Amino acid sequence: ERLLPEILEEHGPDLLVARIRSGMTKARGNAALRIHVSDAMQPLIQRVVERWKAQDFDHMDIVISADPDMPDTATRLNWKNGYFEYNLDRVCDELRDVLKRSVASLKDQTEKAD
């Protein structure tokens, strides 16, 4: 219960940036891309994407939109006929659920063995 929030706090921005880069690569053949991020993440993502645009994505018209309803750990990229969504909070929730089920199963198996 304590580990995942620490991971989010420590590595959340880096993981979000990596996912945005992955989404941009998927959209590479398109002329336009819109990236939605939280208000708090918008300045960081703007700086990073501008650097990437100059290096690898200069053919794309990229707009970064701040969404006040989006968590800091989420992004959505939209391009013609495609999109990419990522939400690290949701990933962590799913991971926590899997771990809880695994621990419960292991505990049940251990109790049966005794």
C-alpha positions, 0 to 999 in steps of 0.5 A: 500500500505504501510502495506504489504511492512512493513509486508514483511520486518518485518516478511518475513524471519520468514514466509519463514522459516516456509514454508520451514519447512512445505515443509520439512515435506511434503517431510519427506519420501524421502531420498533427498531434494534440497532447493532453496533460494536467495543468501541473505537467503542461510546462514540463511536457512542453519543454520536453516535447519542444526538444524532441520536436526539434530533433525527431518530429519537426514535420509534426504540428504538435499542440500541448493542451492543459486539462484541469480534470486530468491527473498528473499521471495521465496523458492522452494523445490524439492524431488523425485516425488514432489516439494513445492514452496512459494513466499511471494511477490506473496501472498502479491500481491494477498492479495493487489488485494483482498483488493483493490477489496473489498474497491472498492466494498464497496465504490460502495455499499456506493455510491449506498446507498446514 
